[in-house]
Amino acid sequence: MRRKKLAAWVLVLAMVSATITGCGSSPANGSAQASEPAEERSESMTESTEVAGSAEEIPSWKQDTSDCTVTWFLAYDWYGKKFDEVNNAFDRKLYEETGIKIEIQTGDTDKLNMLIQTGKLPDVITLDANSTQRKLLEDNGLVQPLETLREQYAPDLVIPQSMIDWYTNKDGHWYSIASYYYGDDNIADNKGYYETHNQNYVRDDILKQIGMDYDDLRTKEGFLNALRAVKEQNIEYNGQKVVPYMVLFADKAAEQVAQQLGASEEDAEGNYQSIYTTPEFREAMLLFNQMYREGLLTDVSFTVDKSQLEQEVAAGHVFASTAKTNVSAARESLYATDNDAKILYAGQFTGDTNTQIMVPANNNMGWTATLINKDAENADRIIRLFAYLNTPEAVLDNEWGVGGWTLSEDWLVVREPEIMALKASNPTEFAAKYAGDMGWTSDYTIIQGTYPADGGVWTDDVYQQTHDNRIVIYDDKCFANVAPVGGSDEAAIQARIKEYRTQALGKIITASTPEQCEAELDAALVEMENLGLGKLVAYQNELFQKNKEKLGLAFAFPGNQ
């Protein structure tokens, strides 16, 4: 049944007319609430993937399945995948469908810079979407225009038009495919939604133990009262005192809480501003300072790295934290050892001046960008590989494992119990046998729109995270795409301010009084200005205005509209 349904799905997505070419030729894109009938959801996806002028029903990637090896560099030295078409079901299926084997290369940005300088780039390059290296590759003619390759070889490559528009270079060409990209078009077509990582989480069992509920956590004072109750009641877990609140100040905790309190990087006149100069950032500093002085927040938040924080959360030593990335994996580990110890979404809290919470989405312009080297001789096969990887079937295979899912009549994923159990009990074995870990070009809104109706223990929580009508999650593209060009004066300023920010936060938050806290903040702002903050903001504002113009916006922050 699954093969029949997916075969029909692929045929819908793969109405193509393309030229057959060889590998050596050189040629010049959970929603648990989803309840639409399968016919309507199928029609929605069909309409979003029609290809004008299609004549054949042969997917482009099947037009040449001769052996072909593609070299693919990823600027992430932590990425450890090795392509294995013998033992890994995803890799084997990819090879059978396309004839392509992938030689994966990894490294940090320094290695990428070296490859650029020496002209030894592999066939495919994946890097941060908002990195200056992406712009360097595009602006210097080091990568191939994708619209030409798509039109000639893979018209069944499904890419949101808004992504193409956003990533079209000043020379008029489109070079980058972004992963985890969100636009109004693919959101609508695939029944997806904007997501944010700016969220608070608490231990559900401890919240009940202190006699409070989630509505109490929706204001700054209510959140503080919950932390105080944990401390005053001397809550312990496995013989160790629970820390009321722990975050990662080395990351974005300070900025995220300021956003919850109403801060935006766009001022009332529509200009870009530093979040550090906003009154809400000052309010956030005073809040953290109060937590610290009352013993609700300890020095640990200034010294831990992400893995250490996750270990503390997984061990049950933390009541509350901010940022989805700090708890998403750790809470599963905690739950596996104690089914009563669930860490759940607690929303966000309002502050002194805002009654409506508005927080930015998480990288709507995408996490990574993938480009094709101008010297890649097999660019025709690569663009067809992208077409395969971007089909709903391949996207869902990558997410749930080949053979690990089917589709219900409501067009929602139903996970295969045995494979799901293996993923939960032995994720390493699951990854080796079934997982793709190759979502570098795929559209995550497909996963959102088909998210399993039964997500297990986290079903209701996942729904609340993504469908909380008490908050506004706004498009962050205009704010995210303001990074200075590498090697510029502004890039150096940004690096100096980032380094200074971390040490300044320690002095501000650990001040002995609120007055001293504000004095330390004022001193930090003076030092940031001395480091060049004003020049940096002026530079970023130019990019910010161009971003808004591209999207046809007068204001990017909904509170200003």
ROTOR-456874 format. One line per 5 residues: their letters; for each residue x, y, z of C-alpha. Coordinates in steps of 0.02 Angstrom, whole numbers, plus 32768, in hexadecimal, padded with zeros to 4 digits. Example, Ala and Ser with C-alpha at 12.3 -4.5 7.8 and 13.67 -1.06 7.14 Angstrom:
<recs>
as) 8267 7F1F 8186  82AC 7FCB 8165
</recs>
This chain:
<recs>
mrrkk) 8000 8000 8000  808B 8079 802C  80E6 8059 7F89  8048 8073 7F22  801C 8115 7F79
laawv) 80CC 815A 7F70  80E2 8123 7EBD  8049 818B 7E91  808E 821B 7EF7  8136 8216 7E9F
lvlam) 80E1 8214 7DF5  8082 82B0 7E23  8122 8306 7E59  818A 82C7 7DC9  8135 8303 7D29
vsati) 81D1 832F 7CCA  821C 8352 7C21  82D9 8349 7C24  8371 8314 7BC0  83C9 8272 7BE9
tgcgs) 8480 8294 7C0F  8511 8232 7C58  857A 824B 7CF4  8609 8292 7C90  85A9 831B 7C36
spang) 85CD 83D2 7C5A  852F 843E 7C5A  853D 84FA 7C58  82E2 84B8 7EE5  80C2 838A 8285
saqas) 8040 83D0 8265  7FD7 8366 82DB  7F44 83D5 82B1  7F3D 83A7 81F8  7E91 8361 81D7
epaee) 7E6C 8384 811F  7E2D 82F0 80BA  7EB6 8294 805E  7E70 82D0 7FB8  7E81 8388 7FEA
rsesm) 7F2F 8371 8031  7F64 8312 7F95  7F1C 839C 7F27  7F78 841F 7F8C  801F 83C9 7F74
teste) 7FF9 83A6 7EBD  7FD4 845C 7E98  8075 8492 7EEE  80DF 841D 7E85  809B 842E 7DD5
vagsa) 811D 8449 7D4E  80E8 84B1 7CBA  80FE 845D 7C13  8120 83AF 7C59  810E 8326 7BDC
eeips) 8155 8286 7C25  8134 8228 7CC5  81E8 81F3 7CE0  823D 8244 7D75  82D7 82A4 7D3E
wkqdt) 834B 8242 7DB1  8318 819F 7D5B  834A 81DB 7CAE  83FE 81AB 7CCE  8425 8131 7D5A
sdctv) 84D4 8102 7D24  8556 8101 7DAD  858A 81B0 7DE0  85EA 81F0 7E77  85C7 829E 7EBB
twfla) 863D 82F2 7F35  85E0 8357 7FB9  8634 83CB 8036  85D7 83FE 80D3  861F 848A 813D
ydwyg) 85F3 842D 81DD  8683 83CC 8228  860B 8375 829F  85AC 8321 8211  85E2 826C 8211
kkfde) 8578 8216 818C  85CC 819D 8115  8569 8170 807A  8548 80B5 807F  84DB 8071 7FF3
vnnaf) 84F6 7FBE 802F  84BC 7FC5 80E5  8456 8065 80F2  83A6 805C 80A9  839B 8116 8081
drkly) 8442 8119 8027  8419 8077 7FCB  8372 80BC 7F91  83C3 815F 7F59  8444 80FE 7EF5
eetgi) 83C2 808C 7EA7  8355 8120 7E77  83DE 8192 7E34  847C 812C 7E16  84DA 81A9 7E82
kieiq) 8554 8187 7F0E  8586 8217 7F7F  8637 8235 7FBC  861C 829D 8058  86A1 8317 8090
tgdtd) 8696 8385 812B  86F7 840F 8180  86E7 84B6 81D5  86D9 8560 8182  8797 8570 817F
klnml) 87A2 84D4 8114  8718 8519 80A4  8778 85BC 8090  8812 8559 8060  87B1 84F6 7FDE
iqtgk) 876D 8598 7F95  8818 85EA 7F8F  886D 8554 7F3E  87E0 8533 7EC3  87C8 8481 7F01
lpdvi) 8711 8485 7F2C  86B2 83E0 7F20  861A 83CD 7EAF  859C 8404 7F34  85B4 847D 7FC5
tldan) 8544 848D 805E  855E 8517 80DD  84FD 8590 814D  8479 85EA 80E7  84A3 8694 8131
stqrk) 855F 867D 8127  85CE 86F7 80CB  861F 8664 806F  857A 8642 8017  8576 86F3 7FD4
lledn) 862D 86E8 7FA5  860D 864A 7F40  8579 8698 7EE7  85C4 8744 7EC8  8666 8700 7E80
glvqp) 861D 8687 7E03  8659 85ED 7E60  85B2 8591 7E58  8533 8568 7DD1  848A 85BC 7DB8
letlr) 8406 853F 7DED  8377 8585 7D85  83D3 8553 7CE5  83FA 84A5 7D23  8349 848D 7D63
eqyap) 82F8 84C5 7CC0  8369 8459 7C55  837B 83BB 7CBD  8303 83B4 7D51  8261 8415 7D3C
dlvip) 8217 83A2 7DC0  8289 83EE 7E45  820A 8437 7EBF  8244 84D8 7F10  81D5 8560 7F5E
qsmid) 81D2 85F7 7EEC  81EA 8667 7F84  8291 860F 7FA5  82C9 862E 7EF3  8296 86E5 7F01
wytnk) 82EF 86FA 7FA8  8390 86A8 7F6F  8398 86F5 7EC2  8440 874D 7EB9  8458 8802 7E82
dghwy) 8493 87BC 7DDB  83E5 8774 7DBF  8415 86BD 7DD8  83DF 8642 7E5E  846A 85D8 7EA9
siasy) 8436 8596 7F55  83BA 8515 7F94  8397 852D 804E  8366 84A9 80CB  82E2 84CF 814E
yygdd) 82A3 8561 80E6  81F6 85A8 810E  8190 8618 809D  80D7 863D 808E  80CE 85CF 7FF3
niadn) 8119 852D 8033  80C4 8547 80DB  801C 854F 8082  803F 84C5 8004  807E 8447 8084
kgyye) 8014 8477 811B  80AD 84B0 817A  80CB 853B 81F8  8150 85B0 823A  81B5 856F 82CC
thnqn) 8218 85C9 8352  829C 858A 83CB  8278 8619 8443  8210 85B5 84BE  8210 8590 8577
yvrdd) 8208 84DF 85BB  81E8 849B 866B  81E0 83F5 86C5  8127 83C9 86C5  8132 835B 8760
ilkqi) 8189 83E2 87C5  810F 8468 878A  8082 83FE 87D1  80E6 83DE 886F  80F5 849A 8893
gmdyd) 803B 84B2 8874  8043 851C 87D7  8008 850A 8723  8040 8543 8677  7FD3 85DE 8674
dlrtk) 8036 861D 870A  80D3 861C 869F  8093 8695 861B  80CA 8733 8676  8175 8766 86B4
egfln) 813C 876B 8769  80E2 86C4 875C  817C 8672 8713  81E6 86BC 879E  816C 867B 8820
alrav) 817C 85CA 87DC  8239 85D3 87E7  822C 8616 8898  81B8 8588 88CA  8235 8506 888D
keqni) 82BD 8557 88F6  8253 8577 8990  820C 84C7 8992  82BB 847D 8981  8287 840F 88F0
eyngq) 82FE 837F 88D6  830E 82F8 8851  836F 8258 886F  83B9 82A4 890C  83F8 8342 88B6
kvvpy) 83AE 83F0 88C8  835A 842B 8828  8399 84CE 87DB  8301 853D 87BD  8340 8586 8718
mvlfa) 83D4 855F 86A7  83FB 85A6 85FC  848D 85BA 8585  84C9 866E 8588  8552 8642 850D
dkaae) 84C5 8629 8490  842B 8698 847E  83D2 868B 8526  83E1 8745 854D  83A1 877B 84A2
qvaqq) 8313 86FC 84A4  82CF 8735 854C  82DB 87EA 850F  8272 87B7 8478  81F0 8766 84E8
lgase) 81E5 880B 8545  81C5 8868 84A2  8270 8891 8457  8286 889D 839C  8319 88C6 832B
edaeg) 82AB 8940 82CB  8282 89E8 831B  81DD 8A44 830C  821A 8AA0 8270  8246 89FF 8217
nyqsi) 8303 8A07 822C  8373 897A 8266  83AD 898A 831A  8419 8927 8390  83B3 88C1 840B
yttpe) 842F 88F5 8492  83F4 89A9 848A  833B 8981 849E  82DF 89A1 8543  82A5 88EB 8543
fream) 8358 88AD 8545  8373 8919 85E0  82D7 88CB 862B  831D 881E 8605  83C2 8848 865A
llfnq) 8366 8884 86F5  82FE 87E4 86F5  8399 8775 86E9  83EC 87DD 876F  8356 87C4 87E1
myreg) 835B 8708 87C1  8414 8705 87EA  8404 876C 8889  8376 86FB 88C6  83D7 865B 88A2
lltdv) 8362 8623 8816  83ED 862C 8795  849D 85F1 87BC  854B 8611 8775  853D 856E 8715
sftvd) 84DC 85C5 8689  8577 862E 8664  85EF 859C 8658  8594 8506 860C  8596 84DC 8555
ksqle) 8502 8492 84FA  852E 83DC 8519  8549 83FC 85D3  84A3 8455 85E1  844D 83C5 8589
qevaa) 849D 834C 8603  8458 83B0 8696  83AB 83B2 8649  83B2 82F9 861F  83E6 82D1 86D2
ghvfa) 834C 832B 8715  83AE 83B3 876E  8355 8446 8718  82A3 8483 872F  8298 8506 86A5
stakt) 82FC 853F 860D  82E9 85AC 8573  830C 8573 84C0  82C7 84D7 846D  8376 849E 843C
nvsaa) 83A7 848D 84F3  8321 840D 851D  82E3 83B7 847E  835B 8324 8489  837E 8329 8544
resly) 82C8 8318 8576  82BA 8274 8517  834E 8230 8577  8300 8267 861C  8258 821C 85EF
atdnd) 82AA 8178 85BD  82EB 8164 866F  8252 81AA 86C7  81A8 81B0 8671  8167 822A 86F4
akily) 81EF 82AA 86D0  81AE 8301 8635  81F2 83A9 85FB  8168 8405 859E  814E 84A5 853D
agqft) 8124 8538 85AF  810C 85BF 852C  8159 866A 8545  8139 86F5 85C2  8107 87AC 85B0
gdtnt) 8162 883A 8605  8144 88E9 8642  810B 8934 859D  80D1 88AC 8526  802A 8851 852C
qimvp) 8045 87F1 8489  80DC 877F 8476  8130 878B 83CC  81CC 8724 83AE  822E 8705 830E
annnm) 8226 8660 82B2  82C0 85F5 82B2  8323 8619 8213  8295 8623 8195  8315 8648 810D
gwtat) 8359 859B 8130  83E0 8548 8196  8455 8510 810A  8470 853F 8055  84A8 84C0 7FD3
linkd) 84FE 84F4 7F31  854B 84A0 7E99  8601 84C2 7E6C  8616 851A 7DC5  8695 8493 7D96
aenad) 8626 83FF 7DC1  8622 8395 7D23  858A 8333 7D5A  851A 83C7 7D85  848C 837A 7D21
riirl) 848D 82E1 7D93  849E 834E 7E2F  8406 83B9 7E09  83A4 8319 7DEB  83E4 82D5 7E90
fayln) 839D 8372 7EE2  82F8 8350 7E8B  82F4 82A2 7ED7  8326 82DC 7F85  829C 835F 7F81
tpeav) 820D 82E7 7F5C  8197 82CB 7FF0  81C5 8213 7FF1  827F 8235 8003  8260 82BF 8083
ldnew) 81F8 8249 80EF  8273 81BB 80D5  82FB 822E 8115  8295 825F 81AE  8248 81B9 81E2
gvggw) 82B9 8138 818F  829C 80D2 80F2  8211 8056 8119  81EC 80B2 81BB  814A 8107 8186
tlsed) 80AA 80FF 8123  8024 8182 8100  7F77 817F 814C  7ED8 81AF 80F0  7EEB 825B 8140
wlvvr) 7F95 826C 80EC  7FF2 825E 8191  8089 81F1 81B3  806C 814F 8211  8110 810F 8255
epeim) 8141 8058 8249  8146 8018 82FD  81E0 7FA9 82F1  824C 802D 829D  820A 80B3 8312
alkas) 8236 8045 83A7  82E6 802B 8362  82FC 80E8 834E  82CA 8101 8403  8331 8073 844C
nptef) 83CB 8078 83DD  83D7 8118 8376  8485 80EA 8339  844A 8047 82EC  83B0 809E 82A5
aakya) 841E 8122 8252  8492 809F 8209  8403 8037 81C0  8379 80AE 818F  839D 8169 81A5
gdmgw) 83D0 81DE 811B  8414 8276 8176  8412 82C7 80CB  838F 834F 80DE  8404 83D7 809F
tsdyt) 8391 840C 8010  82E8 83CF 804C  824C 842F 807F  8224 8411 8137  8171 8452 8124
iiqgt) 814C 83AA 80D1  8177 8357 8177  810F 83D5 81D7  8076 83BA 816A  807E 82FD 8178
ypadg) 80B7 82F5 822D  8079 8256 8284  7FCF 8269 82D6  8015 81FC 8361  80BB 8248 8394
gvwtd) 80C2 81DD 842F  80DA 822D 84D9  8103 82D6 848C  806B 82E3 8418  800E 836B 8477
dvyqq) 80AE 83C7 84A1  80EA 83CF 83ED  8040 8414 83BC  8049 849B 8443  80F9 84CC 840F
thdnr) 80C4 84ED 835D  8010 8526 8371  8010 859B 8406  7F91 8621 83D8  7FCD 868F 8467
iviyd) 806B 86BE 8409  8099 8703 835E  812C 86B0 8305  8167 8728 827E  81D5 8710 81E5
dkcfa) 828A 8733 8214  82D9 8739 8166  82F4 87F5 8167  834D 87EB 820F  83B4 874F 81EB
nvapv) 8400 8788 8147  8468 881A 8189  8510 87C4 81A6  85A7 882E 8175  8616 87F1 80E9
ggsde) 86A8 878C 812A  8747 87F0 8137  86EB 8897 813E  86FE 8917 81C9  864B 88F2 81FD
aaiqa) 866E 8837 820B  8700 885E 827E  8692 88D1 82E6  860C 884B 82F5  868D 87CB 832E
rikey) 86D3 8841 83B2  8627 886B 83F4  85F4 87B3 83FA  868F 878A 845F  8675 881D 84D4
rtqal) 85BB 87F8 84EA  85D9 8752 8542  864B 879A 85C8  85DE 8835 85DC  8544 87CC 8601
gkiit) 859A 877F 8696  85BC 8828 86E5  850F 886C 86C0  84AA 87D7 86FF  8512 87B4 879B
astpe) 850E 8869 87D8  84E8 887C 8891  8454 88F2 8879  83DA 8924 87EF  842D 89CE 87E8
qceae) 84D8 8980 87D0  848D 890D 874C  8453 89A3 86E6  84FA 89FB 8701  8556 8963 86BC
ldaal) 84E0 895D 8627  84FD 8A16 8604  85B9 89F9 860B  85A8 8965 8596  8546 89CC 8518
vemen) 85CC 8A53 851B  8652 89D1 84FC  85EC 8983 846E  85DF 8A2E 841F  869B 8A43 8430
lglgk) 86AF 899B 83DB  864B 89DB 8346  8596 89AB 836A  8552 8A47 8315  85B4 8A24 8275
lvayq) 857C 896F 8276  84C4 899C 828D  84CC 8A1B 81FF  8514 8995 818E  8491 8917 81C3
nelfq) 8406 8995 81AA  8435 89A6 80F2  8424 88EB 80DB  8386 88E8 8145  8331 896A 80D7
knkek) 8360 8908 803A  8319 886A 8089  8274 88C1 80AF  826F 8908 7FFF  8286 885A 7FB8
lglaf) 81EF 881E 801C  8189 88BB 7FFE  8183 88EA 80B6  817F 8994 8109  8197 8941 81B3
afpgn) 81D9 8894 81DC  81A9 888D 8294  80EC 8870 82A5  80E6 88E2 833D  8113 8974 82C9
q) 8093 894B 8243
</recs>
